[in-house]
């Protein structure tokens, strides 16, 4: 029997679940040295209406999730959404959880009148490229630049 997966949007009261998701990201992305932000800061992030945090829950455990940001545009009165992080625990991958997360984000965007979602992915990450293509994403060739603000 297939286990039930619940997709939930976190809000300011869900700080422990948010911390669990951050730990999941660190585990899946193999981030070794990580110092967590303080609880009050994480609650501030969760309170922001432009911050979208979805988690996949199975048997009361967070097994995947995504974070995204709604970005207001200035060409016209609309917003776009940037998926910032997305991960599913290895033992839960290829079970449709990532697709459920994308589907929930699309539903959220349709409700808010948002028509465009984008996500950066490294060219070397064949798994991510295949996943985003399989969920209807259309690849676009861009070069991403990073700046140190210091």
C-alpha positions, 0 to 999 in steps of 0.5 A, spaced: 500 500 500 502 506 498 503 511 503 499 518 503 503 524 502 500 531 504 503 537 501 502 543 506 504 550 506 508 553 512 506 559 515 509 563 521 507 558 527 510 552 523 517 554 525 519 547 527 517 544 521 521 549 517 527 547 521 526 540 519 526 542 512 532 546 512 535 540 515 533 536 510 536 540 505 542 540 508 542 533 508 540 532 501 545 537 498 550 534 503 552 541 506 557 539 512 558 546 515 551 549 517 549 554 522 542 555 523 539 562 523 535 564 530 528 562 531 526 569 530 529 570 524 526 564 521 519 566 523 520 573 520 522 569 513 515 565 514 511 571 515 513 574 509 507 573 504 512 573 498 516 567 501 512 560 499 514 554 503 511 547 501 513 541 505 511 533 503 509 530 509 509 522 510 507 519 517 508 525 520 515 526 517 517 531 512 520 527 506 521 533 501 519 540 500 521 547 496 522 554 498 520 559 493 519 567 492 514 571 489 517 577 485 513 583 483 514 585 476 514 592 474 512 591 466 505 590 468 501 588 474 503 581 475 508 577 479 513 571 477 515 565 482 522 563 483 523 556 486 530 557 490 531 550 493 527 543 492 529 537 495 526 530 497 529 525 501 533 519 497 529 514 500 522 517 497 525 520 491 522 517 484 515 516 488 512 522 485 513 527 491 517 532 487 511 532 482 506 533 487 510 539 490 511 542 483 503 541 482 501 544 489 506 550 487 502 551 480 496 551 484 498 556 488 500 560 483 494 559 479 490 562 485 494 568 485 494 569 478 501 568 477 503 565 470 510 564 470 515 559 475 522 559 474 528 555 477 535 555 476 539 548 475 546 546 474 547 543 467 551 538 471 545 536 475 542 531 470 537 528 475 535 535 476 534 537 469 530 530 468 526 532 473 524 539 471 523 537 464 518 531 466 514 536 470 513 540 464 519 545 465 522 548 459 529 549 459 532 556 457 540 557 456 542 562 461 548 564 464 548 565 472 552 570 475 554 571 482 557 577 486 559 578 493 556 584 496 562 585 500 
